[in-house]
């Protein structure tokens, strides 16, 4: 069980770096890429006619969770959601006007905020409009997921979401310990989480995911082990265990957390180690980074087949898609460009009122971006990189192209994190926790960026 964990190596490679939900990362986006550029990119994307993945951002929450780093709006005023949904529908319609109707939507994700802040009737209207504007595949072919705060739903609400076509749910749990929940202002009893997970199974959702966070105030190794025991008993299909990044200078809500209550680095490493041991002993596969899945889960199948992918929604089984984002701060990923919507709600509304799309910034992708992005994705997702595959895909001599990177990878090989030879690299089990470090070797932008722009790798 310790093949995945080596405290000395984790300490040696301790640094900050991107999570690589894209390459280039969002810090490379500029306002030189705006509304006109995005519309041109949307229209050009029809030439290849790739399948579509849709992301819908619902930013509202009734309560503030002190650890949260999301773009969110804290309110109990549902009228704010009514206004937002009116603009959101405008956003959806305007983007859809530039997309060929025969392109298939194989993936949908509602993220937040709290997507279940809006009512069942509003969910019906929003899903209805999406189906009017886009061509969705059937329930067995597609993945249609929604993030859920367990405190906001009951059996009837979950049944309604299932009837609308959602077939995957992701529950934000974070920690079951009452003291930890109090410290981060997110109190949700174990019994409530268990009830909504049971309902999800009864209602025929294809997959249930749980999000946990380690590094929160008042956490200890023993207390988090108890949370893990309960999660294992509840038996979700996928488990994400995120490292809490305490950056109150960037995220105001985190200022409510008492720095003295945060676990020290040794405690955090202890929590991480026991998490890997307990979940793998319980039969979960360690995908890498911070994700675990049951052996029969599609994430595991795709990783073994070398087809796992990663985008702004995290790990994905649909690699050859264009991602369209709707709502404030939403990010779109087309084959040759990325863009992000306005992060401020007032600016988002103003751009739509002016008759355009609410694009704030973006970046066109160069051939070098494509080559390096492919290499980083292969390492982050499929734990390998074949130089022959790079050469064939991009019609280059990959050995010559990555000659410098190969030299910089030698210390990783000496430390046993990877197997490295003239034809490619393979990430060893002990390197899975440090795949961000390995991927960073291929990042051409990183040397010019301060580390404080990113979270710690562990």
C-alpha positions as a printed NumPy array, in Angstrom:
array([[  0.   ,   0.   ,   0.   ],
       [  2.958,   2.348,   0.478],
       [  4.037,   2.05 ,  -3.178],
       [  2.151,   5.293,  -3.846],
       [  3.625,   7.256,  -0.958],
       [  7.134,   8.344,  -0.049],
       [  7.348,  11.211,   2.451],
       [ 10.963,  12.003,   1.605],
       [ 10.198,  12.361,  -2.107],
       [  7.102,  14.441,  -1.41 ],
       [  9.231,  16.766,   0.698],
       [ 11.937,  16.899,  -1.967],
       [  9.503,  17.875,  -4.703],
       [  7.405,  20.243,  -2.574],
       [  6.473,  23.249,  -4.669],
       [  3.495,  24.978,  -6.238],
       [  2.25 ,  24.415,  -9.744],
       [ -0.758,  24.172, -12.087],
       [ -3.389,  21.454, -11.876],
       [ -3.406,  21.349, -15.679],
       [ -7.109,  21.414, -16.346],
       [ -5.844,  23.137, -19.49 ],
       [ -2.627,  24.01 , -21.263],
       [ -1.893,  26.87 , -21.522],
       [ -3.344,  27.487, -18.074],
       [ -5.836,  30.255, -17.355],
       [ -3.095,  32.667, -16.276],
       [ -2.118,  32.913, -19.95 ],
       [ -5.562,  34.188, -20.969],
       [ -5.613,  37.846, -22.113],
       [ -8.251,  40.406, -23.036],
       [ -6.806,  40.481, -26.563],
       [ -9.031,  37.453, -27.164],
       [-12.585,  38.761, -26.969],
       [-16.086,  38.497, -28.338],
       [-15.232,  38.568, -32.052],
       [-12.416,  36.05 , -31.686],
       [-14.657,  33.646, -29.783],
       [-17.469,  33.85 , -32.327],
       [-14.988,  33.135, -35.112],
       [-13.644,  30.174, -33.124],
       [-17.168,  28.808, -32.557],
       [-17.958,  28.979, -36.248],
       [-14.627,  27.419, -37.218],
       [-15.245,  24.541, -34.802],
       [-18.107,  23.353, -37.014],
       [-15.653,  22.348, -39.722],
       [-14.537,  19.31 , -37.734],
       [-17.939,  18.862, -36.108],
       [-16.592,  17.406, -32.878],
       [-19.023,  16.277, -30.199],
       [-19.943,  18.805, -27.533],
       [-19.547,  19.01 , -23.772],
       [-21.596,  21.716, -22.05 ],
       [-20.807,  23.4  , -18.734],
       [-23.433,  25.534, -16.971],
       [-22.358,  27.688, -14.023],
       [-24.955,  28.404, -11.323],
       [-23.063,  30.684,  -8.899],
       [-25.552,  30.996,  -6.031],
       [-25.167,  29.58 ,  -2.516],
       [-27.345,  30.075,   0.541],
       [-24.393,  29.698,   2.903],
       [-20.72 ,  30.551,   2.623],
       [-18.278,  27.695,   3.148],
       [-15.087,  29.238,   4.49 ],
       [-12.772,  26.97 ,   2.484],
       [-14.398,  27.765,  -0.858],
       [-12.408,  29.237,  -3.751],
       [-15.229,  29.144,  -6.31 ],
       [-16.806,  32.091,  -8.094],
       [-19.998,  32.347,  -6.041],
       [-22.769,  34.657,  -4.857],
       [-24.022,  34.198,  -1.293],
       [-27.721,  35.018,  -1.037],
       [-31.083,  33.667,   0.059],
       [-32.867,  35.935,  -2.41 ],
       [-34.169,  33.615,  -5.121],
       [-35.154,  36.632,  -7.244],
       [-31.459,  37.062,  -8.007],
       [-31.467,  33.612,  -9.547],
       [-34.492,  34.486, -11.688],
       [-32.629,  37.447, -13.159],
       [-29.451,  35.417, -13.663],
       [-31.306,  32.616, -15.441],
       [-32.8  ,  35.123, -17.868],
       [-29.298,  36.219, -18.881],
       [-28.027,  32.642, -18.842],
       [-30.654,  31.627, -21.377],
       [-29.549,  34.576, -23.526],
       [-25.948,  33.35 , -23.284],
       [-26.94 ,  29.805, -24.286],
       [-29.026,  30.933, -27.24 ],
       [-26.346,  33.226, -28.64 ],
       [-23.638,  30.6  , -28.517],
       [-25.961,  27.968, -29.968],
       [-26.612,  30.202, -32.987],
       [-23.032,  29.568, -34.111],
       [-23.073,  25.776, -33.619],
       [-24.314,  23.307, -36.218],
       [-27.459,  21.62 , -34.937],
       [-26.309,  18.118, -35.893],
       [-23.344,  18.174, -33.473],
       [-24.068,  15.867, -30.554],
       [-23.932,  16.78 , -26.869],
       [-22.35 ,  13.807, -25.103],
       [-21.58 ,  15.508, -21.798],
       [-23.309,  18.088, -19.585],
       [-22.175,  19.404, -16.23 ],
       [-23.928,  21.821, -13.878],
       [-21.426,  23.397, -11.473],
       [-21.475,  26.106,  -8.864],
       [-21.921,  27.704,  -6.501],
       [-24.804,  25.412,  -5.776],
       [-26.678,  24.301,  -8.909],
       [-29.548,  23.078,  -6.755],
       [-30.103,  26.628,  -5.474],
       [-32.624,  27.058,  -8.272],
       [-36.082,  25.506,  -8.08 ],
       [-37.326,  22.358,  -9.783],
       [-39.387,  24.503, -12.144],
       [-36.316,  26.572, -13.063],
       [-34.31 ,  23.386, -13.645],
       [-37.054,  22.166, -15.997],
       [-37.065,  25.398, -17.982],
       [-33.259,  25.51 , -18.209],
       [-32.902,  21.879, -19.322],
       [-35.741,  22.34 , -21.766],
       [-33.97 ,  25.243, -23.395],
       [-30.683,  23.363, -23.608],
       [-32.448,  20.511, -25.386],
       [-34.116,  22.974, -27.755],
       [-30.782,  24.525, -28.697],
       [-28.582,  21.418, -28.808],
       [-28.762,  17.8  , -29.952],
       [-28.325,  15.532, -26.922],
       [-27.465,  11.834, -27.117],
       [-29.469,   9.352, -25.068],
       [-29.158,   8.447, -21.386],
       [-26.968,   5.398, -22.016],
       [-24.535,   7.208, -24.314],
       [-23.926,  10.461, -22.462],
       [-22.744,  11.682, -19.077],
       [-25.006,  14.357, -17.628],
       [-23.877,  15.397, -14.168],
       [-24.657,  17.932, -11.479],
       [-22.797,  19.054,  -8.355],
       [-24.982,  18.841,  -5.256],
       [-24.79 ,  20.258,  -1.759],
       [-26.53 ,  17.439,   0.168],
       [-28.262,  20.011,   2.37 ],
       [-30.239,  21.385,  -0.58 ],
       [-32.027,  18.309,  -1.933],
       [-34.375,  15.529,  -0.935],
       [-35.676,  12.423,  -2.69 ],
       [-38.247,  14.391,  -4.707],
       [-35.707,  16.921,  -5.957],
       [-33.297,  14.126,  -6.954],
       [-36.147,  12.312,  -8.716],
       [-36.948,  15.481, -10.633],
       [-33.326,  15.898, -11.726],
       [-33.245,  12.285, -12.891],
       [-36.418,  12.837, -14.914],
       [-34.729,  15.785, -16.632],
       [-31.912,  13.544, -17.817],
       [-29.186,  13.93 , -15.201],
       [-27.547,  10.543, -14.719],
       [-24.553,  11.395, -12.512],
       [-24.377,  13.226,  -9.198],
       [-21.436,  14.607,  -7.242],
       [-21.931,  15.317,  -3.558],
       [-19.771,  17.811,  -1.685],
       [-19.016,  16.135,   1.655],
       [-15.556,  17.503,   2.604],
       [-15.509,  15.932,   6.112],
       [-17.998,  14.209,   8.413],
       [-16.445,  15.395,  11.678],
       [-18.849,  17.873,  13.381],
       [-16.056,  20.088,  14.738],
       [-14.449,  20.415,  11.328],
       [-17.825,  21.17 ,   9.77 ],
       [-18.414,  23.932,  12.323],
       [-14.961,  25.378,  11.675],
       [-15.644,  25.737,   7.935],
       [-19.332,  26.707,   8.299],
       [-20.669,  23.65 ,   6.492],
       [-22.691,  21.53 ,   8.899],
       [-24.276,  18.491,   7.239],
       [-24.966,  15.383,   9.305],
       [-23.819,  12.003,   8.039],
       [-27.429,  10.785,   8.083],
       [-28.47 ,  13.451,   5.557],
       [-25.676,  12.555,   3.149],
       [-26.457,   8.871,   3.493],
       [-30.138,   9.539,   2.733],
       [-29.477,  11.434,  -0.519],
       [-26.948,   8.846,  -1.677],
       [-29.445,   6.072,  -1.01 ],
       [-32.083,   7.991,  -2.982],
       [-29.672,   8.46 ,  -5.876],
       [-29.153,   4.71 ,  -6.136],
       [-32.866,   4.002,  -5.918],
       [-33.509,   6.525,  -8.696],
       [-31.073,   4.874, -11.084],
       [-28.265,   7.409, -11.329],
       [-25.398,   5.813, -13.223],
       [-22.651,   7.173, -10.978],
       [-22.278,   8.759,  -7.557],
       [-19.214,  10.808,  -6.659],
       [-18.066,  12.271,  -3.352],
       [-15.688,  15.187,  -2.809],
       [-13.519,  15.338,   0.31 ],
       [-10.954,  17.929,   1.396],
       [ -7.896,  17.339,   3.571],
       [ -6.017,  20.14 ,   5.288],
       [ -9.113,  21.766,   6.804],
       [ -9.03 ,  23.258,  10.332],
       [ -9.121,  20.804,  13.256],
       [ -8.526,  17.767,  11.062],
       [ -6.31 ,  14.992,  12.406],
       [ -5.237,  11.69 ,  10.918],
       [ -7.513,   9.69 ,  13.193],
       [-10.547,  11.906,  12.679],
       [-10.184,  11.888,   8.906],
       [ -9.823,   8.107,   8.97 ],
       [-13.266,   7.992,  10.547],
       [-14.639,  10.12 ,   7.704],
       [-13.024,   7.722,   5.237],
       [-14.578,   4.714,   6.983],
       [-18.011,   6.238,   6.525],
       [-17.336,   7.16 ,   2.9  ],
       [-16.142,   3.619,   2.155],
       [-19.288,   2.271,   3.803],
       [-21.422,   4.569,   1.621],
       [-19.533,   3.167,  -1.402],
       [-19.572,   5.969,  -3.989],
       [-18.286,   5.138,  -7.464],
       [-15.712,   7.929,  -7.456],
       [-13.953,   9.813,  -4.688],
       [-11.959,  13.023,  -5.037],
       [ -9.778,  14.015,  -2.088],
       [ -8.616,  17.573,  -2.632],
       [ -5.787,  19.336,  -0.85 ],
       [ -7.097,  22.498,   0.811],
       [ -5.157,  25.496,  -0.497],
       [ -5.245,  28.227,   2.139],
       [ -4.917,  31.465,   0.171],
       [ -6.946,  34.1  ,   2.056],
       [ -5.206,  36.85 ,   0.067],
       [ -7.074,  35.559,  -2.988],
       [-10.296,  34.157,  -1.493],
       [-11.972,  36.366,   1.097],
       [-14.081,  33.658,   2.751],
       [-10.91 ,  31.869,   3.852],
       [-10.109,  34.788,   6.165],
       [-12.773,  33.333,   8.491],
       [-10.549,  30.314,   9.105],
       [ -8.233,  30.5  ,  12.104],
       [ -4.733,  29.823,  10.796],
       [ -3.816,  28.215,  14.113],
       [ -6.476,  25.535,  13.603],
       [ -4.983,  24.32 ,  10.335],
       [ -3.132,  20.993,  10.481],
       [  0.636,  21.205,  10.098],
       [  2.448,  19.7  ,   7.105],
       [  3.236,  16.413,   8.9  ],
       [ -0.429,  15.956,   9.8  ],
       [ -1.514,  16.694,   6.237],
       [  0.936,  14.142,   4.886],
       [ -0.32 ,  11.629,   7.426],
       [ -3.894,  12.232,   6.29 ],
       [ -2.885,  11.814,   2.661],
       [ -1.01 ,   8.616,   3.327],
       [ -3.831,   7.021,   5.285],
       [ -6.316,   8.136,   2.626],
       [ -4.408,   6.326,  -0.125],
       [ -3.948,   3.237,   2.027],
       [ -7.577,   3.033,   3.162],
       [ -9.13 ,   3.64 ,  -0.238],
       [ -6.869,   1.261,  -2.146],
       [ -7.337,  -1.407,   0.529],
       [-11.093,  -0.91 ,   0.083],
       [-10.733,  -1.716,  -3.622],
       [-10.605,   1.734,  -5.172],
       [ -8.135,   2.384,  -7.982],
       [ -5.826,   5.36 ,  -7.509],
       [ -6.261,   7.295, -10.762],
       [ -3.571,   9.754,  -9.751],
       [ -3.344,  13.276,  -8.361],
       [ -6.349,  13.199,  -5.988],
       [ -8.895,  10.897,  -7.648],
       [-10.014,   7.353,  -6.848],
       [-12.576,   5.165,  -8.59 ],
       [-13.992,   1.675,  -8.386],
       [-12.347,  -0.836, -10.753],
       [-15.393,  -1.011, -13.023],
       [-15.714,   2.77 , -13.339],
       [-15.283,   4.329, -16.775],
       [-12.415,   6.511, -15.508],
       [-10.409,   3.371, -14.763],
       [-11.281,   1.755, -18.105],
       [-10.266,   4.852, -20.047],
       [ -7.005,   5.243, -18.145],
       [ -6.072,   1.629, -18.834],
       [ -6.966,   2.141, -22.501],
       [ -4.944,   5.368, -22.653],
       [ -7.981,   7.528, -23.461],
       [ -8.571,   9.406, -20.207],
       [ -8.782,  13.186, -20.611],
       [ -8.737,  16.282, -18.427],
       [-10.443,  19.657, -18.757],
       [-11.842,  22.408, -16.544],
       [-14.397,  19.959, -15.155],
       [-11.617,  17.589, -14.044],
       [-11.032,  14.06 , -15.347],
       [-13.24 ,  13.139, -18.284],
       [-13.909,  10.137, -20.502],
       [-14.751,  12.285, -23.541],
       [-11.47 ,  13.496, -25.009],
       [-12.456,  14.574, -28.526],
       [-15.009,  17.216, -27.562],
       [-15.414,  20.954, -27.741],
       [-16.429,  22.354, -24.355],
       [-18.894,  25.258, -24.286],
       [-19.242,  27.183, -21.023],
       [-22.303,  29.201, -20.013],
       [-22.667,  31.629, -17.112],
       [-20.363,  33.962, -15.193],
       [-16.674,  32.932, -15.239],
       [-17.453,  29.835, -17.35 ],
       [-14.598,  28.595, -19.536],
       [-14.935,  27.205, -23.041],
       [-12.337,  24.953, -24.657],
       [-12.396,  24.64 , -28.423],
       [ -9.757,  22.771, -30.372],
       [ -7.757,  25.89 , -31.197],
       [ -8.625,  28.314, -28.403],
       [ -9.809,  28.747, -24.825],
       [-11.913,  31.584, -23.466],
       [-13.511,  32.684, -20.219],
       [-16.699,  34.65 , -19.608],
       [-16.842,  37.771, -17.481],
       [-16.325,  36.907, -13.814],
       [-18.327,  39.88 , -12.478],
       [-22.072,  39.43 , -12.742],
       [-22.65 ,  43.1  , -13.623],
       [-20.222,  42.912, -16.555],
       [-21.697,  39.595, -17.67 ],
       [-25.151,  41.184, -17.788],
       [-23.868,  44.354, -19.511],
       [-22.169,  42.421, -22.32 ],
       [-25.318,  40.431, -22.993],
       [-27.472,  43.571, -22.858],
       [-25.156,  45.093, -25.467],
       [-26.014,  42.263, -27.853],
       [-22.772,  40.271, -27.74 ],
       [-21.284,  37.358, -25.868],
       [-19.832,  38.032, -22.398],
       [-16.228,  37.077, -23.189],
       [-13.656,  38.591, -20.83 ],
       [-10.444,  36.952, -21.982],
       [ -8.977,  33.966, -23.773],
       [ -6.04 ,  32.558, -25.679],
       [ -5.528,  31.109, -29.174],
       [ -3.528,  27.885, -29.246],
       [ -0.279,  27.624, -31.172],
       [  1.108,  24.387, -32.605],
       [  3.584,  24.288, -29.705],
       [  0.654,  24.63 , -27.272],
       [ -1.032,  21.642, -28.907],
       [  2.131,  19.525, -28.731],
       [  2.907,  20.36 , -25.126],
       [ -0.747,  20.167, -24.11 ],
       [ -0.927,  16.644, -25.526],
       [  2.208,  15.621, -23.604],
       [  0.901,  17.097, -20.343],
       [ -2.51 ,  15.467, -20.779],
       [ -0.956,  12.064, -21.438],
       [  1.103,  12.324, -18.246],
       [ -1.689,  13.72 , -16.066],
       [ -4.357,  11.316, -17.314],
       [ -2.809,   8.19 , -18.77 ],
       [  0.455,   8.169, -16.769],
       [  2.659,   7.784, -19.827],
       [  4.049,   9.575, -22.855],
       [  5.045,   7.897, -26.109],
       [  7.46 ,   9.903, -28.255],
       [  6.402,   7.845, -31.262],
       [  2.777,   8.862, -30.703],
       [  3.786,  12.524, -30.461],
       [  5.837,  12.249, -33.669],
       [  2.99 ,  10.627, -35.59 ],
       [  0.293,  12.921, -34.253],
       [  2.122,  16.183, -34.961],
       [  4.489,  15.145, -37.761],
       [  7.608,  16.111, -35.817],
       [ 10.711,  14.431, -34.434],
       [  9.555,  14.241, -30.818],
       [ 12.944,  13.053, -29.562],
       [ 14.578,  16.207, -30.877],
       [ 11.624,  18.42 , -29.902],
       [ 11.727,  17.298, -26.266],
       [ 15.492,  16.757, -25.967],
       [ 15.862,  19.397, -23.254],
       [ 12.821,  18.111, -21.354],
       [ 14.221,  14.577, -21.449],
       [ 17.393,  15.762, -19.727],
       [ 15.365,  17.58 , -17.083],
       [ 13.364,  14.4  , -16.455],
       [ 16.417,  12.332, -15.524],
       [ 16.282,  13.24 , -11.797],
       [ 12.676,  11.988, -11.704],
       [ 13.83 ,   8.696, -13.19 ],
       [ 16.689,   8.392, -10.689],
       [ 14.223,   8.932,  -7.856],
       [ 11.945,   6.21 ,  -9.207],
       [  9.028,   8.474, -10.081],
       [  9.134,   7.507, -13.748],
       [ 10.651,   4.982, -16.128],
       [ 12.432,   6.91 , -18.848],
       [ 14.042,   5.747, -22.1  ],
       [ 14.5  ,   6.96 , -25.653],
       [ 10.955,   6.031, -26.688],
       [  8.911,   7.488, -23.848],
       [  8.151,   7.664, -20.171],
       [  5.867,   5.798, -17.792],
       [  4.797,   7.132, -14.409],
       [  5.565,   4.664, -11.637],
       [  3.063,   4.161,  -8.799],
       [  5.164,   6.306,  -6.469],
       [  5.026,   9.113,  -9.04 ],
       [  1.245,   9.371,  -9.201],
       [  1.104,  11.879,  -6.357],
       [  3.703,  14.008,  -8.123],
       [  2.4  ,  13.94 , -11.693],
       [  1.985,  17.717, -11.597],
       [  5.749,  18.032, -11.063],
       [  6.431,  15.707, -13.977],
       [  3.995,  17.53 , -16.272],
       [  5.498,  20.896, -15.345],
       [  8.697,  19.942, -17.17 ],
       [  6.791,  20.344, -20.471],
       [  5.25 ,  23.734, -19.583],
       [  6.932,  26.409, -21.718],
       [  5.262,  29.271, -19.811],
       [  6.005,  28.207, -16.265],
       [  9.497,  29.645, -15.888],
       [  8.096,  33.159, -16.279],
       [  5.313,  32.714, -13.713],
       [  5.596,  33.134,  -9.924],
       [  4.741,  29.988,  -7.987],
       [  2.339,  31.906,  -5.783],
       [ -0.116,  31.916,  -8.708],
       [ -0.704,  28.202,  -8.089],
       [ -1.523,  25.824,  -5.246],
       [  0.975,  23.414,  -3.718],
       [  1.272,  20.115,  -5.563],
       [  0.745,  18.211,  -2.29 ]])
